[in-house]
Amino acid sequence: MNTSPAVFPLDHVRAQFPALAQSGSTIFFDNAAGAQVPQGVFDAIHIHLLQHNVQRGGRYRQSVAVDQSVADARETVALFLNAAHPSEVSFGMNATSFIRLVSLGIGQMLGTRNEIIVTDLDHDANIATWLALEPLGARIVWWRMRPDGRLHLDDLRPLLNSRTRLVAFTRASHALGTLVDIRDIADAAHQAGAEVFVDCVHFGPHGLIDVQAWDCDYLVCSGYKTFSPHMGFMWGKLDKLRALPTFREDFIPNEPPFKIEVGTFVYENVAGMAAAIRYLETLGQQFVSETASRRDALVAAMNAIQAYEQDLSARSLDVLHRHGATIYGIADPACTMERVPTICFNLPGHAPGAIAQALADRDVAVRDGHMFAPRLMARLGLAMSSGALRISLVHYNSADEIARFDAAITDIL
């Protein structure tokens, strides 16, 4: 399969996203705060709201259609994650609420294994939720990022012991773009008798998720970065989910996914998430044979996306280097296989907010601030009040847009 930038079907991809044409000259370089959605997602939401915008669980055809839509979405997301069974997938409002649900359950099962390892690379949602267990007897242990912007397994090993309950970390940094190798961490944690919780929210649009190959125990993701509406989903090994204490109403079966899905979630957004994954399947079908499975198509799509995005990362890093930017994390364009095209930086002598506003005035959408990561900002020596700039690209972005970004920065400076 050839997935070099020269053969990546960029024009076809961009044609699937109506917002790219509707927005005129806007360059969306703030995809970490929410990506655009393909036409199929609009269609799926429209169909749900028009044809069966009712509560599930009824006997009439519209309600039965909602049950079927949710079941189909669960199977589709399970394929996306390579879950062993659709029942391992639960739907809800967002990843943060799922992290809190798991942390509350684990907080009731600490015992002598009361140490939870967190990192200072993560979004605060995957830190504060675990810190909240301290009143219940949890002891928080910090796995520190090194100055190179990476988490190193050699730094984790001495932290693992017979008291370690869980290791919580991200697959891809939402701020720095750093990738974290899950399987090696899972192997080390499991050898110590600990569990592994992965925040996969930021990685969702960028590469292949495979919970079986990674051998993690829990994983959360969100739709809004993965070309879908705002919603969240969680995966967990069935035995872990069955053992996890959760709040549920008496009429809810004490079995996953039902015991995890507290209350009514937004069914039309779940339909939209399934449609986003079907879009990725369709993209992948361009790289595989007609007899390939749905999972094979997803594998091909995500591998093609990752290869194409490495070129976007290298181009973006080159631009920032030429403008004298301070790049936080992995800054070498030769190391793009270790990151996603999410880059945190500052331009010396210029306030991040001022640069972000000047870019916005030129129709280039970027993000500035603390990136919801106060401990990471502290590690980088940055004030919470100003923070840094961040560009975050996905596979519908182009080399031409990076050239426009380059020209905008030149104009501003």
SEKOL-492404 format. One record per residue: residue in three letters; x, z, y of N, C-alpha, C, O, CB in turn. Coordinates in steps of 0.1 Angstrom, whole numbers, plus 2048, in hexadecimal, padded with zeros to 3 digits. Glycine has a CB too. Layout:
# SEKOL-492404
ALAXZYXZYXZYXZYXZY/...
//
This chain:
# SEKOL-492404
MET8088007F480080080080980080C81180980E7F780C800/ASN8077F681580F7F58218067FB82D7FC7F68308127E6825/THR80B80683280480D83D80C80E84980B81785180081B838/SER81580584B81E80585781580286480A7FC8628297FA856/PRO81980686F81180487C80D7F587D8037F2883819808888/ALA8167EC8798137DE87B8077D98738007D087781F7D6876/VAL8037E08687F87DC8607EC7E68607E27E385A7FC7DA852/PHE7EE7F18677E37FA8687D77F48707DA7EE87B7E780786F/PRO7CB7F486B7C07EC8717BB7F387E7AF7F787E7B57EA867/LEU7C37F48887BF7FC8947B37F689B7AA7FD89F7CB7FC89D/ASP7B27E989C7A77E38A379A7E689C7907E98A27A97D48A5/HIS79A7E588F78F7E888778B7F788977F7FA88A7917E5878/VAL79580088879280E88A78C8118977818178987A0816889/ARG79180C8A278C80F8AF77E8098B177680F8B97968098BA/ALA77B7FE8AA76E7F98AB7638028A57578008A876D7EB8A5/GLN76780B89C75E81489675A82089F75082789C76481A889/PHE7618228AA75F82E8B37598298C07608258C976C8358B5/PRO74B82A8C27458258CE74A82B8DB74A8258E57368278CD/ALA74E8388DA75283F8E675F8388EC7618398F875584D8E3/LEU7678328E477382C8E97708208F277781E8FC77C8278DD/ALA7668198EF76280E8F875981390475B80F90F75A8038F0/GLN75081D90174782290B74E82991674982992173D82B904/SER75982F91376083891D76982F92676F83592F769842916/GLY76A82392477181A92E78081C92C78681A92176D81D93C/SER78782093779582193779B82E9327A783093179A81E944/THR79283892E79784592A79F84491D79C83D91478B84E928/ILE7AB84B91E7B384D9127B185B90C7B38659137C284B915/PHE7AC85C9007AA8698FA7B686E8F37B986B8E779E8678F0/PHE7BE8768FA7CA87C8F57C788C8F47D18938F47D687A8FE/ASP7BB88F8F27B789E8F07AF89F8E47A58A78E47B08A38FD/ASN7B28988D97AA8988CD7AB8A58C67A28A88BD7AF88D8C4/ALA7B58AE8C87B58BB8C27AA8C48C77A68CD8C07C38C18C5/ALA7A48C08D27998C78D778C8C18D37818C68D77998C88E7/GLY78C8B68CC7818AF8C77838A08C778589A8D27748B38CF/ALA78189A8BB78388B8BA7768848BC76B88A8BB7898888AD/GLN7778778BF76B86F8C076586C8B276C86F8A876D8628C7/VAL7598678B17528658A474F8578A274C8508AC74686E8A3/PRO75085289674D84489373E84289373684B892752840885/GLN73A83589372C83289472483788971883C88A72A823895/GLY72983887D72283D87171E84B87371484F86D72B83B865/VAL72685387A72286187D71686288670D86988372E868883/PHE71685A89070A8598996FE8558916F385C89270C84F8A4/ASP6FF84B8886F48478806EF8528776E38538766F883A878/ALA6F88598706F48638676EC86E86E6E2873869700869860/ILE6F187287A6EA87D8816DC8788866D287F8856F288188E/HIS6DC86B88B6CF86688F6C58658846B98698866D1857895/ILE6C98618786C086086D6BB86D8696AF86F8666C8859861/HIS6C48778696BF8858656B488A86F6AA88E86B6CB88F865/LEU6B788987C6AE88E8866A188688669788C88A6B588E894/LEU6A287988369687188468D87287768187387769A863886/GLN69487386B68D87285F68A87F858680880851694869856/HIS6938898596918958526978A185969F8A8854697894844/ASN6938A38666988AE86D68F8BB86A6878BF8736978AB87D/VAL6908C085E6888CB8596918D485269D8D284F67C8C6850/GLN68C8E084E6938EA8466948E583768A8DF83268D8F8847/ARG69F8E88316A08E48236988EE81A6948F981F6AF8E481F/GLY6978EB80E6918F48046828F380267B8FA7FB693902809/GLY67C8E980966E8E680866B8DC7FD6748D67F76678E2815/ARG65E8DA7FA65A8D17EF6578C37F46578B97ED64E8D67E8/TYR6558C18026518B580765E8AC8096698B180964A8B6815/ARG65C89F80A66789580967189781467D895811661887809/GLN66D89A82067789C82B6818A882868D8A782A67089E838/SER67B8B38236838BE81F68C8BB8136988BF81367B8CA81C/VAL6878B480A68F8B07FE69A8A78026A58A87FD6868A97F3/ALA69889F80D6A38968126AE89E8186BA89B81769D88C81C/VAL6AA8AA81F6B58B28246BD8B88196CA8B981A6AF8BD82D/ASP6B78BD80F6BE8C38036C88B87FE6D38BC7FA6B48C77F8/GLN6C38AC7FC6CC8A27F76D789E8006E289C7FC6C38957F4/SER6D489E80D6DF89B8176EA8A68176F68A28176D989B825/VAL6E68B38166F08BD8156F88BC8087048BE8086E98CB816/ALA6F18BA7FD6F88B87F07028AD7F170D8AE7EC6EE8B67E5/ASP6FE8A17F67068967F771389980071E8957FD6FF88A7FD/ALA7108A080B71B8A48147258AD80D7318AC80F7158AA821/ARG71F8B68057288C07FE7318B97F473D8BC7F37208CB7F7/GLU72C8AF7EE7338A77E473E89F7EC74989D7E772A89E7DC/THR73A8997F77438917FF74F89980475A89580473C88A80A/VAL74C8A580A7568AE80F75F8B280476B8B48057508BA817/ALA7598B57F87628B97EC76B8AE7E97778B17E57588BC7E0/LEU7678A27E97708967E777B8967F17878947EE7698897E7/PHE7788987FE78189880978C8A38067988A080A77A89B816/LEU7888AE8017928B97FF7988B97F17A28C07EF78B8C6801/ASN7938B07E87978B07DA7938BE7D479B8C37CC7A68AD7D8/ALA7888C37D77838CF7D177F8CD7C277C8C27BE7778D57D8/ALA7808D77BA77D8D67AC76E8D57AA76A8CF7A07828E27A4/HIS7668DB7B37588DA7B27518DB7C07568E27C97538E67A9/PRO7468D47C27408D57CF73B8E37D373B8E67DF7348CC7CF/SER7398EC7CA7348F97CD73F9017D473D90C7DA7309017C0/GLU74C8FC7D47569037DB7569007EA75E9067F17648FF7D5/VAL74D8F77EE74C8F37FC7408FA8037358F97FE74B8E47FE/SER74290180E7379078167379018247418FE82A739916816/PHE72B9008297298FB83772590684071F91083C71F8F0837/GLY72990484D72590E8577289098657298FD86772D91B855/MET72991386E72A90F87C73890B88073A90188872691B885/ASN74391287C75090F88075A91687775791E86F75391288F/ALA76791287877191887077392687377692E86A77E910872/THR77392A87F77593888376B94187C76F94C87777493A893/SER75E93E87C755946875757948867755952861746941878/PHE75D93D86076093E85276D94785076D94F84776393084D/ILE77694685978294F85877E95D85978296685178D94C863/ARG77596086277096E86476897285876997E85376796F871/LEU76096985275896D84676297183B75F97B83474F961842/VAL76C96983977696C82E77D97983177F98182877F96182C/SER78197B83E78998784178099383F78599D83B78E986850/LEU77399384376B99E8417699A18327699AD82E75D99C847/GLY76999782976899A81B7759A08167749A980E76598D814/ILE78099A81A78D99F81578F9AD81A7959B6813798996819/GLY78A9B082678C9BD82C7859C88237899D48247869BE839/GLN77B9C481B7749CE81277B9CF8057779D77FC7669C9810/MET7869C780378D9C77F579C9CA7F77A39C67EE78A9BA7EF/LEU7A09D08017AE9D18047B59DA7F97BF9D67F37B19D7811/GLY7B19E67F87B89EF7EF7C69F17F27CA9F27FE7B79EA7E0/THR7CF9F27E87DD9F37EB7E49E67EF7EE9E67F57E49F87DE/ARG7DD9DB7EC7E29CE7F17DC9CC7FF7D29C58017DE9C27E8/ASN7E29D28097DC9D28167E49CA8217E19CB82D7DA9E081B/GLU7EE9C381D7F69BC8267F29AD8277F09A681D8059BC822/ILE7EF9A98347EB99B8367F699583F7F999A84A7DD99B83D/ILE7FB98A83B8059838427FF97884B7F896F84681097C838/VAL8029788587FE96E86180A96886881596E8677F397486B/THR80895D87081395787681195688580595788A815949871/ASP81B95588D81A95389B81994489F81A9408AB82595A8A3/LEU81893B89581692D89880792989980491F89E81D92588D/ASP7FF9328937F192F8917E893089E7EC9368A87EB937887/HIS7DD92989D7D192B8A67CD93A8A57CE93F89A7C59218A3/ASP7C99408B07C594E8AF7BA9518A67B895C8A27C29538BD/ALA7B29478A37A794989A7AC94D88C7A595488579E93C898/ASN7B89498887BD94C87B7C795887C7CF95A8737C4940875/ILE7C695F8877CE96B88A7C597788D7C59818867D9969895/ALA7BD9758977B498089C7AB9858917A79918907AD97C8A9/THR7A697B88979C97F87E7A398887479C99186E797972877/TRP7B09878727B79908697BB99C86F7BB9A78697C3988863/LEU7BF99C87C7C39A88837B79B18847B89BD8857C79A4891/ALA7AB9AC88479E9B488579D9BD8787949C68787929AB887/LEU7A59BA86E7A49C38627AC9CF8637AC9D785A7A89BA856/GLU7B49D186D7BD9DC86E7B59EA86D7B99F38677C59DC87B/PRO7A99EB8747A29F787379D9FA865799A058617969F787C/LEU79D9F085C7999F284E7A49F58457A39F68397919E5849/GLY7B09F684B7BC9F98437C69EE8407CF9F08397B89FF836/ALA7C39E28467CC9D78447D99D984C7D99DF8577C69CA848/ARG7E49D58467F19D584E7F59C68507F69BF8467FC9DD846/ILE7F69C385C7F99B58608099B38608109BB8667F39B186E/VAL80D9A985981B9A585881D99785E81698E85B8209A6849/TRP82799686782998A86E83498186883F98586582D98D87C/TRP82F97586583996A86083C96286D83395B872832961855/ARG84896387284B95D87F85094F87E85794B875856966886/MET84B94788785093988985E93A88E862943896847931893/ARG86793188987493088E87592889B86B92189E87E92A884/PRO87F9288A38809208AF87F9118AD87C90A8B788E9238B5/ASP88090C8A187E8FE89E8708FA89D86D8EF89B8868FA892/GLY86690489F85890189F8539008918478FB88F8568F48A6/ARG85A90588785690487985491287385A91C8788608FC870/LEU84C91386984B91F86085491C85485391284D83D92285C/HIS85D92685186792484686392D83A86193983C87592684B/LEU86392782F86092F82386A93A82086694581B85F925816/ASP87693882488094282287D94F82A88195A82788E93D826/ASP87694D83587295883D86595F83886396B83B86F95484C/LEU85E95883085295E82A85596781E84F97181B848954826/ARG85E96281686196880986497780A85E97F80286D962802/PRO86C97C81486E98B81586299381986299F81787A98D81F/LEU85898C81E84C99382284299581783999E81884598B82D/LEU84498E80C83A98E80183E99A7F884A99C7F483A9817F9/ASN8349A27F48379AD7EA82A9B17E38209AA7E583D9B97F2/SER82A9BB7DC81E9C07D48139C47DD8079C67D88229CB7CB/ARG8159C67EA80A9CA7F38049BE7FB7FA9C080280F9D47FD/THR80A9B27F98059A78007F79A27FB7F699F7EF80F99B800/ARG7ED9A28037E099E7FF7DD98F8017D79897F97D59A6807/LEU7E298A80D7DF97D8117E997781B7EF97F8237D197C816/VAL7EC96A81A7F49638247EB95982B7E695082480195C81D/ALA7EA95A8387E19518407EA9498497F294E8517D795A848/PHE7E893C8497F19338517EA9268527E092384C7FF93184B/THR7EF91D85B7E991085E7F09058567FC9078527EA90D86D/ARG7E98FB8537F08EF84D7F78E78588028E18567E68E6846/ALA7F18E68647F78DE86F7F48E687C7E88EA87E7F18D0870/SER7FE8E88837FC8F08907F48E889A7F78DC89D80A8F3896/HIS7EA8EE89F7E18E88A97E88E68B67E38DF8BF7D48F08AA/ALA7F38ED8B87FA8ED8C58078E58C48098DC8CC7FD8FB8C9/LEU80F8E78BA81C8E18B981C8D48B08258CC8B08268EA8B4/GLY8128D38A78118C889E8198CA8918198C18888168BC8A4/THR8208D588F8288D88848208D88778158DE8778308E5885/LEU8258D286C81F8D285F8258DE8578318E18588218C5858/VAL81D8E484F8228EF84781F8EC8388148E783581A8FD84B/ASP8298EE8308288EA8218218F581A8269008188378E881B/ILE8148F281680C8FC8108108FF80281090B7FE7FD8F7810/ARG8138F67F98158F97EB8209037E981F90C7E18188EC7E3/ASP82B9017F083790A7EE8339187F28379227EC8439057F6/ILE82B9197FD82792680281D92D7F781E9387F4820925810/ALA8149247F280A9297E981192E7DC80E9397D780091E7E5/ASP81B9277D782292B7CB8299397CE8289427C582D9217C8/ALA82F93A7D98369477DC82C9527DE82F95D7D983E9467E9/ALA8219507E481795A7E681195E7D980F96A7D680C9567F0/HIS80D9557D18079587C481095F7BB80C9687B380294B7BD/GLN81D95C7BC8279647B38279727B782A97B7AF83595E7B5/ALA8249757C48239837C88159897C68139957C98279847D7/GLY80C9817C17FE9867BF7F59857CB7EA98B7CB7FF9947BA/ALA7F997E7D57F297C7E17E996F7E17EC9667D97FB97D7ED/GLU7E096F7EA7D89637EC7DC95B7F87E49608017C99677ED/VAL7D794F7FA7DC9468047CF94180C7C693B8067E493A7FF/PHE7CF9428197C493E8217CA93382B7D49368327BD949829/VAL7C592782B7CA91C8337C091883E7B491583B7CE91082A/ASP7C491884A7BD9128557C19038557CC8FF8597C0919863/CYS7B78FA8517BA8EC8517B38E485C7B18D885B7B68E7843/VAL7AE8EB8667A68E58707AD8DA8777A88CF8787A28EF87B/HIS7BA8DC87B7C18D28827C68C78797C98BC87E7CC8D888A/PHE7C88C986D7CE8BF8647C38B585F7C68AA85C7D48C5858/GLY7B68B98607AC8B185A7AC8A285D7AB89A85479F8B685F/PRO7AE89E86A7AE88F86D7BC88886A7BD87C86C7AB88D87B/HIS7C68908677D388A8677DA8878597E387F8587DC89486E/GLY7D588D84E7DB88B8427D388F8367C88948387E8892841/LEU7D888D82A7D089081E7CF89F81B7DA8A681A7D7888812/ILE7C38A38187C18B18147BF8B18057B88A98007B58B881B/ASP7C68BA7FE7C48BB7EF7C68CA7EB7D08CF7E97CF8B27E8/VAL7BA8D07EB7BB8DF7E87BF8E27DA7C58ED7D87AD8E57EA/GLN7BE8D97D17C28DB7C37D28DA7C37D88E27BC7BC8D27B9/ALA7D78D07C97E58CE7C97EC8D97D17F78DE7CD7E98C17CF/TRP7E68DE7DC7EB8E87E47EA8F67DE7F38FF7E07E58E97F2/ASP7E08F87D57DE9057CE7DC9107D87E091B7D57E99087C5/CYS7D590D7E37D29187EC7C591F7E77BF91A7DD7CF9137FB/ASP7C192A7ED7B59317E87A992F7F179D92F7EC7B89407E7/TYR7AB92E7FE7A192C8087A69218127B292181479C93980F/LEU79D9198177A091082179490D82A78990C8267A590281B/VAL79790D83778C90A84178F8FD84979B8FA84B78A91684A/CYS7858F684D7878EA85577B8E985E7718F085C7888DD84B/SER77C8E08687718DE87276F8CF8737788C78717758E487F/GLY7628CC87675F8BE8787638B88857668AC8857508BC876/TYR7648C088F7658BA89D7738B389F7748AA8A87638C48A7/LYS77D8B689778A8AF89878A8A488E79389B88F7958B9895/THR7818A488478289A87A77689087B77088C8727818A186C/PHE77488B88876B88088B75D88388775587A883770874883/SER75989088974B89488674689D89174E8A189A74C89C878/PRO7398A18907348AB89A73A8B98977428BB88E7258AC899/HIS7368C28A073B8D089F7358D78937298D98937398D88AC/MET73C8DA8897388E287E7458E68767508E187A72F8D9874/GLY7438EF86D74F8F386574C8F38567408F3852753901869/PHE7568F284E7558F48407608FC83A76B8FB83F7538E6839/MET75D90382F76790B82976890781A75E90481476491A82A/TRP77490881477690680677C91380178491980877E8F9803/GLY7799167F57809217EE77F91F7DF7759197DA77A92F7F2/LYS7899247D87889247C977B92C7C57789367CA79592A7C3/LEU7749277BB76892D7B776993C7B47619447B77629257AB/ASP77393F7AC77594D7A87779567B57739617B578094F79F/LYS77E9517BF7819587CB77495A7D37719657D878B9517D4/LEU76C94F7D475F9507DB75595A7D474E9617DB7599427DD/ARG7559597C774C9627C07509717C27479797C274C95E7B1/ALA75D9747C37619817C47609867D27609937D576F9837BF/LEU75F97D7DC75F9817EA7529887EE7479827ED7629757F3/PRO7539947F474799A7F974299380674A99180F7499AA7FC/THR73599080673098981272298F81571C99580D72E97A810/PHE71E98D82271199182670898582170B97A82370F993835/ARG6FC98981B6F297F8186E59868176E49928146F597880A/GLU6DA97E81A6CD9848196C998480A6CF97D8026C397B820/ASP6C098D8076BD9907F86B99847F16BB9837E56B399B7F7/PHE6B397A7F86AE96E7F16B89647EF6B59597E86A29697F8/ILE6C49667F46CF95C7F26D795F7E66DB96B7E36D995D7FF/PRO6D99557DD6E19587D16EF95D7D46F59587DD6E294B7C8/ASN6F39667CC70196C7CE70B9627C77129677BE70297A7C8/GLU70B9567CB71394C7C57179427CF70F93E7D870C9457B9/PRO72493D7CF7289327D97219257D571E9227C97379307D9/PRO71D91D7DF72191F7EE7169287F571892B8017229127F4/PHE70B92B7EE7009317F670493F7FC7009428076F49337EC/LYS70C9477F57109547FA71995380671B95D80E71795C7F0/ILE71F94780872894581472093F82072494282B73393B810/GLU71693881D70F93182870493A82E6F893982B708924823/VAL7089438376FF94C83D6F69458476FB93F851707958844/GLY6E99468466E094084F6DF93184E6E592B8456E494485D/THR6D792B8576D591D8576E191685F6E391A86B6C891985E/PHE6E790C8596F19058616EB8F88666DF8F58646FE902858/VAL6F38F086D6EE8E48746EE8D886B6F98D28696F58E1881/TYR6E38D58646E38CB85A6E78BE85F6EE8B68586D58CB854/GLU6E38BA86B6E78AD8706F68AB8726FB8A18706DF8AA87D/ASN6FC8B687570B8B68777128B586971C8AF8687108C287F/VAL70C8BB85F7118BA8527108AB84D7198A684770A8C3848/ALA7058A585070389784D70E88E85571388584F6F5892851/GLY71089286171B88B86972988D86373188486371B890877/MET72C89985E73989B85773A89284B74588C84973A8AA854/ALA73089184373088983773387A83C73A87383572488A82F/ALA72C87684672E86884B73C86685074185B84F724865856/ALA74287085675086E85B75986C84F76386485075487B863/ILE75787384475F87183875D86483276685D82D75D87D82E/ARG75085F83274D85282D75484783675983D83173E84F82D/TYR75584A84375D84184B76C84084677183584575D84585A/LEU77284B84377F84B83E78084483178A83D82E78485A83D/GLU77684682877683F81C77683081E77E82981876A843813/THR76E82B82776D81D82A77A81882F77F80D82C76281A834/LEU78182083878E81C83C79881A8317A0811830794826847/GLY7988248287A182481C79E8198137A781480C7A0831815/GLN79281481278F8098097977FC80D7987F3804780806809/GLN79C7FB8197A47F081D7B17F08167B87E58167A57EF82C/PHE7B57FB8107C37FC80B7C37FE7FB7CD7FF7F57C9808811/VAL7B77FE7F57B68007E77AE7F57E07A77ED7E77B080E7E3/SER7AD7F57D37A67EA7CC7977EE7CC7937F97D07AA7E97BD/GLU78E7E47C97807E67C977B7F17BF7717F67C07797D97C7/THR7837F37B57807FC7AA78480A7AD7828137A57857F879D/ALA78B80C7B879081A7BB7858247BD77A8207C27998197C8/SER7888307BB77E83B7BC77D83F7CB78583B7D37828477B4/ARG7728467CE77184B7DC77D8547E07828527EB7648547DD/ARG78285C7D778D8647DA79A85C7DD7A285E7E679086E7CF/ASP79B8517D47A68487D67A68427E47B08407EB7A683D7CC/ALA79A83E7E97998387F679C8428017A383F80B78A8337F8/LEU79884F7FF79C8598097AB85B8097B185D814794866806/VAL7B185C7FE7BF85D7FD7C68528047D085480C7C485E7EE/ALA7C28468027C883A8097C683B8187CF83881F7C282D803/ALA7BA83F81C7B784082A7C084A8317C684783B7A984382D/MET7C185682B7C98618327D885E8317DF86183B7C686E82B/ASN7DC8578277EB8538267EE8498317F88498377EE84E818/ALA7E483F8337E683583D7E683B84B7EE8378537DB82A83C/ILE7DD84484D7DC84B85A7E985385D7EE8528687D085485A/GLN7ED85A8537FA86285580685985880E85C8617FD86B849/ALA80784E85181284585481183F86281B83E86981283A84A/TYR80583B86680383587380683F87E80C83C8887F582F875/GLU80184B87C80385688681185A88881585F8927FA862883/GLN81985887E82885B87F82E85288A83685789282F85A872/ASP82984688B82E83D8958298428A38308418AD82982F892/LEU81C8468A481784B8B081F8588B58228598C180884F8AF/SER8238608AB82B86C8AF8388688B483D86D8BF82D8758A2/ALA83F85F8AE84C85B8B284C8548C08548588C88528518A8/ARG84284C8C28418468D083E8508DA84484F8E583583B8CF/SER8358598D78328648E183E86D8E48408708F082686C8DC/LEU8458718DA8518798DC85B8718E48628778ED85787D8CF/ASP85D8658E286785C8EA86385C8F886B85E90186784E8E4/VAL85685B8FB85185B90985486891085A86891B84285890A/LEU85187390985388090F86288391186688991B84D88B906/HIS86A87F90887988190987E87991588687F91D88087C8FD/ARG87986D91787E86592387A86B93088186993A878857922/HIS86F87393086B87993D87088893E86D88F94785C87A93D/GLY87988B9358808989368778A49338798AF93788589A944/ALA86D8A292A8648AC92786A8B791E8738B39168578A7920/THR8668C391F8698CD91585F8CD90A8538D090D86A8DC91C/ILE8638C98FE85A8C88F385B8D48EA8668D88E685C8BB8EB/TYR8508DA8E78508E68DF84D8E38D08448DB8CD8458F08E4/GLY8568E78C88558E48BA85D8D88B68688D68BB8468E18B6/ILE8598D18AC8618C68A78618BA8B18578B48B385B8C1899/ALA86D8B88B786E8AE8C28758A18BE8768988C68758B48CD/ASP87B8A18B28838958AE87A88A8A987288D89F88D8998A3/PRO87A87E8AF8718748AA87486F89C86C8698958738688B3/ALA88087389688387088987C87987F87D877873892870887/CYS87688488387088E87B86188E87B85A89887987589C87E/THR85B88287E84C88287F845884872839888873848874885/MET84C88386784588785A84289685983B89A85084D88284E/GLU84889E8628468AC86183C8B186C83B8BD86E8548B3864/ARG8358A887282C8AC87C8208A287D8218978778338AC88A/VAL8168A588480B89C88880D89989781489F89E7FD8A2885/PRO80688E89C80888A8AA8018938B47F988E8BC80387C8AB/THR8048A08B38008AA8BC80C8B08C28148B68BB7F68B58B5/ILE80E8AF8CF81B8B28D58188BB8E18118B88EA8238A68DA/CYS81F8C78E181E8D08EC82B8CF8F48368CF8EF81C8DF8E6/PHE8298CF9028358CC90A8328D19188278D491C8398BD90A/ASN83D8D292083C8D492E8468CA9358508C692F83F8E3932/LEU8438C794184C8BF94A8528C995484B8CE95C8448B4951/PRO85F8CB9538658D595C8628D396A8638C89708748D5959/GLY85F8DE97185C8DE97F84E8DA98384A8D998E8658D4986/HIS8458D89788388D497B82E8DD9738308E09678358C6977/ALA8248E297981A8EB9738128E396980E8D896C8118F297D/PRO8108E895D8088E09537FA8DC9587F68D19568068E9946/GLY7F48E595F7E68E29647E78D696E7DE8CE96E7E08EE96A/ALA7F18D69767F28CB9807F48BE9797EE8B497D7FD8CE98A/ILE7FD8BE96F7FF8B19687F38AD9607EF8A196080B8B395E/ALA7EC8B695A7DF8B39537D58AD95C7CE8A39597DA8BF94C/GLN7D48B39687CA8AD9727CE89F9777C68979787C98B797E/ALA7DB89E9797E089197E7DD8869737DA87B9767EF891981/LEU7DF88A9667DC88095B7CD87E95A7C98729587E288694E/ALA7C588895C7B788695C7B287D9677A98749657B089495D/ASP7B987E9727B587597D7B886697A7B385D9807BD87998A/ARG7C18649707C585796C7BF85395E7C384A9577D485696B/ASP7B485B95B7AC85894F7B485A9427B28549387A784A94F/VAL7BE8649427C58689367C18769337C487F93B7D5866938/ALA7BA8789287B58869257BF88D91C7C18899117A788491D/VAL7C48989227CD8A191A7C88AF91C7BE8B19237DC89F91F/ARG7CF8B89167CC8C69177D78CE91D7E38CB91B7C88CC909/ASP7D48D99257DE8E292A7D98F09287CC8F29277E28E0938/GLY7E28FA9277DE9089257E590E91A7EF90A9157CF909924/HIS7DF9199157E592190A7E291D8FC7E79228F37E093090C/MET7D99138FB7D690C8EE7D09178E47D19158D87E39068E8/PHE7CA9218E97C492B8E07CE9328D77CB9358CB7B89258D8/ALA7DA9338DC7E59388D37EE9418DC7F993D8DF7ED92D8CD/PRO7E994D8E07F19568E97FE95A8E380895B8EA7E99628EC/ARG7FF95C8D680C9618D08169558D08229578D18099668C2/LEU8119498CD81993E8CE81F93B8DC82B9388DE8129318C9/MET81693D8E681B93B8F48269458F78309428FD80F93D8FE/ALA8249528F282E95C8F483B9588EE84695A8F48299698EF/ARG83A9538E184794F8DA84E9448E285A9438E284394A8CC/LEU84693B8E884C9308F08509348FE85692C9058429248F1/GLY84E94090285194590F84893F91A84D93E92685F941912/LEU83C93C91783393692082894092482394891C82C92A91A/ALA82494093181994993680C94493180993893081A949945/MET80394E92D7F694A9287EE9439347E593A9317EE957924/SER7F19469407E994194B7EC93294D7E492B9537EC949958/SER7F792D9497FB91F94B7FD91893E7F990D93C80791E954/GLY80591E93580791892780F90B92881A90B92E7FA915921/ALA8099019228118F49208078E99207FB8EB9218198F4913/LEU80C8DD9208048D191E8048CD90F80D8D090880A8C5927/ARG7F98C690B7F88C28FD7F28B48FD7E78B29037F18CC8F4/ILE7F88AB8F67F289E8F27EF89F8E37F78A38DC7FA8928F6/SER7E389A8DF7E089A8D17D988D8CD7CE88A8D27D78A68CD/LEU7E08858C67DC8778C27D68778B47D987F8AC7E786D8C4/VAL7CD86D8B27C886A8A47CA85B8A17CF8548A97BA86F8A3/HIS7C48578967C78498927C083F89A7C38338987C4848883/TYR7B78428A27B18388AB7B98368B87B682D8C07A383B8AE/ASN7C383E8BA7CB83C8C67D68318C37D882E8B87D38498C9/SER7DB82C8CE7E48208CD7F18218D47F382A8DD7DC8148D2/ALA7FA8188D18078178D88048138E780B8188F081080D8D1/ASP7FA80B8E97F78078F77F28138FF7F681490B7EC7FD8F7/GLU7EB81C8F97E78289007F38319037F483790E7DC8308F8/ILE7FC8328FA80883A8FC81083490881683B91081183A8F0/ALA81182690981782091481082392181782592B817810912/ARG8038239217FC82792D7FE83693180083993D7ED82592B/PHE7FF83F92780384C92981184D93081385593980385591C/ASP81A84592A82884593082784093F82E84694783083B928/ALA82083694181F83194F81883C95881D83D964817824950/ALA80E84395380884D95B81285895F81285D96A7FC853954/ILE81985D95582386795782E86296283286A96B82A86B94A/THR83285696083C85096A83685197883D85498183F842966/ASP82984D97982384D98682285B98C82485D998815847985/ILE81E86498481D87298882A87898C82B87F99781687B97D/LEU83487698584187C98884887599385387999784A87C97B/
//
